[in-house]
Amino acid sequence: MTAKRRKKIDRSKDSEYHKWLTMPIVQSLIYGRIIFMILLLVLQLLLFVGFFLWLGSSIEYFLAVSLFASIVFFVFLINRESKNEYKLAWLLPIFIFPLSGICFYILVHYQTLTSKMQKQISRADKNAAQKIINSTYKEEKLPYPEIRDIITYLKNSAFFLPYAHSDISYYQSGEDAFPEMIRAMKAAKKFIFMEYFAIFPGVMWGTILDTLVEKRKEGVEVRIMYDGFGCAPLSPRSYRRYLHSLDLQAAIFTPVIPIFNAYLNNRDHRKICIVDGKTAFTGGINLSDQYINKTHKYGYWKDTVIRVTGPAVRSFTGMFLELWDIVTETKEDINTYVDVRHKKYDVPGIVIPYSDNAYNNQDIAENVYYYIITQAKKYVHITTPYVIIDNQMMNALIFAARRGVDVTLLVPHTIDHFITFCTGRVFINTLVENGVHVYEFTPGFIHAKMFISDDTTAVVGSVNLDYRSLFDQFEDAAFIYKHPVVAEIEADFQKTKAQSSEITKQTYKNTPVHRRIIGRIFRVFAPLL
């Protein structure tokens, strides 16, 4: 029965719906707020035409009211505490279509559910952190006073703690990491927690699912949490019922509903796999065949993963359980899962697992990246699939380049989201014109999200260099300092760079005109993409 049901699910990958949904132009629209604004604007335009015909001679009063509403909202927006890029992105549609623009703004920023989520996360952050601190964690005197500032910041922001004596293994691709993930799962004795943005049927997920079912039969607790939008082709609710039928616990992060809501853009983009509280995997890969290069829609898929073992896994476990309790509306004693005896590894360096989300009123992900850039003395090397950044990040990268730091980015050559790609090339052109080196990975698509600096510091996780990751989504990463794995990560960067071609000023000039036009138009709306 199980095999029969799984076969039915596997066939969905070949359905016309799945093929349509994964088209680049469709994904560009689906995964951006801009499509909803466009729909609202078109709807208001049609309503305006009918309304104007109905008003007749009274139309001037309606226009006066609209103008007054726009001015009042303009004053409100200018005085609101937020990034100027967001304000600019909202001002244009509000002045052209006041009613739709204002309604959409209120919809995104002032929903009751959004406020509820913010309060839940604030409470969960404090509770989970306090339990981790009160468990077997013992803060050590770390021999790295030069990074005391970032350690203090992450600890004060949300109790993200520094750990020594944790081992880290680095995998240069999804296909390298995948067998290690399976090996770790098969060795599980107590629990396996998985949290991923996207799950698609195929070899990768089928192998994982078979392993999870077998471990559950052995008495291992299994929890799977996935994003309702990232897993849209699976029909998330029915798939959750299917997982339940296999005796696996499953939770959906905000299932998609066919109405406008603020949750739509605040997705769970994290990628975490935890085994027994002793081993954690994180990085750029989701659970789909393209991430292990079983399929080649975009050419070779370059991604990276790290495996963390030792005391630092405690924080990853806390991250997972915090969000699990919010999504499932349950409360549990996480000490059962974080109070684990860890092997202490005789390796130098520290690791700080951390996360970020849209509801904590902090830009933790951006601030960590910003810290690395501003502290760099020799180089900052970055891999990211997208480059859509605010002025603070743009200026930091340019300033670093101008003060003699080698700032190099590796980005994809292949297009996955057309509008995002065109917009990103405008930002890249600005960086190139100001001394930043940017290379495109010509064999295919680079999806890895990494920062490496000065042979001492690295960050690996789920955080892209774009507004969505930096400000809107749930993300995770690990800040690594003076650990031997940093040299491995930098060596892989250089290897990947050797397979890439540099983007120059002439490269942008040779870009098709329609792409440049689209990119410059949508740059205004970059925070909404």
N, C-alpha and C positions, 0 to 999 in steps of 0.2 A: 504493500500500500504506500509506504513511504517513497519508494523508488518511483512508483507511478505518479504520485503527486509532484515529486521533484522534477520529473520529466516534463510534466505539464508546465511548470514554471520556467524551466530552461528554454522551452520553445518560444517564450515571449520575446527573447532577444532577437528573434528573426521576424517578429510581427511588424506590420506596416506602421503601427503606432510607435513602436520603439525606434524604427528607422527615421520616422518623421521627427520625433522628439529630439534625436541626437544630431540633427542637421545643425551646422554651425550658426546659420542665421537665426534659426528657431531658438537655440540655446542663448544667443546674444540677447534676444528679446525676453525670453522666459526668465532668465536669471538676472534681470535688471529691473529696477523700479521704474525706469524710464518708460517702459511699455504701458504701465498703468497710468502714468501721467499723460501719455499720448492719447490713450483711450478716453480719459476724462476730458481732455481738451477737444477731441473730435466730437464727443457727445455734447459738450457745451456749445460748440460751434453750430451743431444742428439745432440745438434748443434755442440758441440766439436767433437763428434765421426765423424759426417759427414764432418765437416770442416777439421779435421785432414786427413781424407782420400783424400779430395780434394787438400790439401796443398802438401801432399807428402814430398818431400825433403826440403821444405821451412818451415817446422813446427817449427824449432828451432828459427826462427825470430819471429814467433807469440808468442812463449813462452817467449822470451826475452822482447817483448813489454808488455805482461801481467805482468811479474815480475816487470818491471819498473813502470807500472801503480799502482801495489800493494804497492810498496815502497813509491811512491809519495803520495798516498792516506793515507798510514800509518802515514807519517809525518804530513799531514793535520789533520787527526783525533786526533792524540795525542795532538796537539796544540789547538784543538777546545775546547771552554768552554762548557763542559758538564760533566755529571757524568761518573766516570770511568767504572761503570757497563755497561753503554750503549756502551762505546768504546769497551770493551771486547766482548760484544755480536755481534758487527759488524765486528771485526777484523778477527775472524775465517772464516766466509763465504767469506769474501773479499779475503783472502789469498788462499782459496781453489778454489773459482770460482770468479776471479777478476771482470770480466765484469758484471755478474749478480749482484754481491754484490754491486759494485759501482753504477750501474744503480738504484738498489732498494733504496740505501741510498739517492741518489739525488731525487728520486721519492717521498720519505717520507719527506725529509727536505727542498726541494727547489722548491716547486710548486708555481706558480703564485697565485693560489686560496688560498693557505695557507697564503701567505703574505697579500693578500687582507683581509682575515678573521682577521688576527692579527691587521691590521690597523683599521678595523671596530670596533672590540671589544675595542681597546684602546680609540677610540673616544667615543664609547657608554658608557664605564665606566665613563669617565669624565663628559659627558653630563648628564647621569642619576644621578650620585652622586651629581652634582651641583644643579640639580633640586630638589633632595630630601632635600639637605641642605637649599636651598632657599624657601622650602615650609613651612609647619607649624612646622617642626622639630626645637626644641630648645634644644641645648646641655646643659645638666645639670652638675652641679658639683657633681660627683659621689664619694661616701664615701669609695672607695676601692683603695687607693694608691698602695697597694701591687700588683695589676695587671695593673697598669698604662702602663707598657711596652707592654703587649699584646694588650691593647686598642689602644695605639699609633700605633703599627705595623699594625693592621687591618684597622685603619683609614687611615694611610698613604699609604697602599698597594693599596686599591681600594675604599676608602671612606666607609668602612663598619663600621657603627656607633653603639655605645653602647646605649641601651635603658633601662631605669628604668620603673617601674610601668606597666610592661607587665605580663600578667598571662600566665602560661604554664600548660597544662594538659598532662599527660603521659599515653600512652596506651601500655599494655604489649603484644599485639598481633594485627594482622591485623583484626581479627574478632571483637575485641573490638573497634578499631578505625573506622571501616567501617560504622556502624550505626550513629556515631557522624558526620562523613563526610557527609552522606546523610542528616542528620538533619540540618546541617549548610547550605547545598546547597538549601534545601527547604525553608530556611528562607531568601535567597538572595533577595535583592531589586534592586541592580544595576548591578553587574557583577560577573561572576565566571570564574577564570582563572585556567587551569589545564595543568601541564607540567610533562610528565612521559616518562621514557625510554621505557617501554613495556606496550602494551595494548593487551589483548587476549579476545576473545569472551567468554561469560559465565555469571554466575549469577552476579558477581561483576560488570563487565563492563555493562551488560545489565541493571542492576538497576540504575547505574549512568547515562547511556545514556537516559533512560526514564525520569529521574529527570531533566536532562539538557534540553531535548526537552520541557517538561512542563514549565520550568522556562523561556525558550525562548519565548514561547507563551504568557507569562505574561509580556514580554518586557525586561527581564534581558539579558544583553549582555553575550555571552558565547564564550570563546576562548579555543581551545584545541591544544596543541603542543606536538608532540610525535616524538621519534627518528625513523629514517627510517630503521635502522638496528635492533633495539630492537623490532620493530613491523613488521619485515619482513613477518611473516606468514599472516598478514592482507592484503598484497599487498598495501603498504602505499598510493600510488597515487590514486588508485581506491577507497580506503576507505575515503580518503580526499574528493573526489567527493561525496561520499555517505553522509558524515557529512554536506557538503555544501547543499545537497538536503534537509537536515533537518533544514536548516537555522542556522547552527552552524558554527562559524569561526574555521578553522583548518589549521595548518601549520606543515610541516614535516621538522625536522632537518636533513639536508643533506641526501636525498634519496639515496639508494644504486644503483650504476650503475655498469655494468659488466666490468669495467676496473680497473686497479690498480690506486689508488689515495690515497693521504695522509689523506684525510678526513675520510677514512674508519675506522681508529682507534680512531679518536677524536669524540666520541659519546656524546650525551646529556643524561647523566646518572642521572640527577636530578629528584626528586620526590616532586612536589610542587602543592598544591591546595590552592587557595586564593579566599575568598568570601567577596565581597564588600570592600576590602582593610582593613577589620577589623579582619578577622580570617584567619590564615594560618596553613596548615598541612604540615609536612615534616617528613621524616624518611626513612625506608628501603623498604616500600611496593610499588610495581607496581600495575597495574589494571588488575589483573588476579585471577582466583579462588584459585590457590594454596596459594596466600598470605592471604586468609581468611579461609584457610583449608577446602574449599569445595572439593578439590581434594588432594590426599595424595601420589603423585608420589615419594616424597623423605621422607616419614614419616611425622611427625608433623612439620609444617613450623613455626619456631620461628622468629618473626619480631617485630619491635617496631615503634611507631609513636608518635610525639608530636603535640599538637595543641597550637599555639601561638595566643593570643588576646591582643590588645592594640597597643601602638605606634610602637613596633618592626615589625609589619606586613608591615609597610611602606617599609622596605628594601627588603622583599620577593617580594612585588609588583614591585619594581624597577628592581630586578633581572629578573623577568619574562618579563617585557616590554622591557628591554634592548635586550634580546635575540630574542624576538618576532619581533622587528623592524629589526634586522639583517637578520633573516630568511626570513621574508616577504618583505624585502627591502622597508620598509616604515619609515616615520618619523612622530611622533605624540607628542603632549604635554602630558607628563606623569603626570603632576600636577593634571589633571582631576581625576586620579586614586590614587595618593599618598597623595593629599591634603585632607585628611579625618579627621574628628573629632573623636578622639579615647577616649574611656573610660580609665581613669587612675586607675589602680588597686593598692590597698594598700598592696603590697607585697614587701618584701626585694629582693635584688639581681638585677642582670642585665642580659640581653641577647644580643648577637651580632650575627645576621644572617650574613652569609658570603657565598661566592661562589668561585670557582676556575675553571680554564680552561687551555688548553694547549698553549694558544696564548698570555698569559699576561707576559711571561718571569719571572714568580714568582711561587714558590712552596708553595702557601698559605696553602693548605690542609695539606701537610706534616709538614710545620712549626708550625701550630697550634698543631698538635699531638706531635711534638717534644718538644714544649714548655711545654705541660702538663707533659710529661714524665720527663723532666729535672727539673721541679719545684716541683715534687711530694716529699713529706716527709714520708708519711705513706703507701700509696698504689696507684697503677694505675690498674684499671680493664677495660678490653677491650673485646668487642664482635666484631667479624669480620668473614665473610664467607671465606676469603682468606688471606693467609700470604705469600706474595711474596714481599720482602722489600729490600731497598738498604742498604749499609753498615752503613750509618749515623743512620738510624732508628734501625738497628740491634744493633749497638754499644750503642745507647741510652737506649734501653730496657735492655741490659745486664748490663750496668753500673749502672742503677737504681737498678736492682736486687742485684748487688754486694755491693751497699752501704746501703742495708737493707730495701729497699722499696719492698713491696709485689706487684710483677708484675704478673698478672694473665690474661690469654687470654682464651676465650671460642670460639671454632671453631666447624664446623660441623663434625659429624661422617659419614654422608652419602655423597657419591660422586655425584657431579652434572657435573663438567667438569674434565674428567679423567686426562689429562696432567697437568692442573692447580693443581689438588688435589695432584698428585704425587710430583710435584715440591714444593708445599707448605709444604709437610711433611719433606722435606730436611731442609727448613728454620726452621720449628718447632723443629726438632731434635737439631739444633744448639742452639736454645733458651733454650731448656730443659737441654742440657748439661752444660749450663752456669747459671743455677739457676732460670730461668723463669718458672713459672707454666703454663701449658697449659692443658685445659680440652676439651674433645670432647662431644658435645651435642648428647647423644645416642638416644633420642626419634626420631630424624630426622635431619632436616637441620636448622642451625641458620644463618639467613640472616641479622640480626640487625647489624648496624654499630654504635658503641658507645664507648666513653671513659668516665670513671668516676674516680675522684681522690680526696682523702683526705676529703671526705664528703662536699666538697665545689664546685667542678668543674665537669662539664659534657659537652660532645658534642654528639649531636644526628643529624644524617643526612644521606646522601647517599654515604659517602666516605669509601670505603673499605681500608684495609691495604695491598694494592698491587700497583704495578707500574701504572697500567691502571688508577685507581682512583686518585692516588696521583700526576700523571704527565700528563696524556693524555686526560682525559675526562672532560666534564662540570659537576661539582658537586656542591652540596649545603649542608649546615649544620648550626647549631646554637650552639654558644659557650655560656654556661650558668654558672653563678657564684653566689654562695650563695643564690640561689633561693630554696624555699622549695621542688621543684620538684626533686632536686638532690638526696634527701633521698629516694624518690620513685624509682628512676632509680637504685640506688645502691641496694635497697631491692629486686628488680626484678632480678638484676644480681646474687645475692646470691641464690635466689630461682631457677634460671636456672642452676647455678653451682651445686646445690644439685642434679639435674637430670643428671649430666654429669660425665664422668669418666676421671681420670687424665691420660695424656699421659706421659709415663716414657721412659727412655733410652731403656728399654727392649721392650716397645711397638714398637719402630722403628725397633729394631732387629728382631721382629716377623713379620714385614711387608714383604709381598711376594717379592722375589728377583727382579722380573721383574718391580715392582713398584719402588723399590729403584734405579734400574738402570735407568729407564725412568726419575725419578726425578732428579738424579744427572746429566744426560746428558742435560736436559732442563733447569737446573739451570743456565748454561752458557748463555742461551738465555732468562733468566727471564724478562729483560726489554722489550722484543719483544712479550711476551705472551699476 
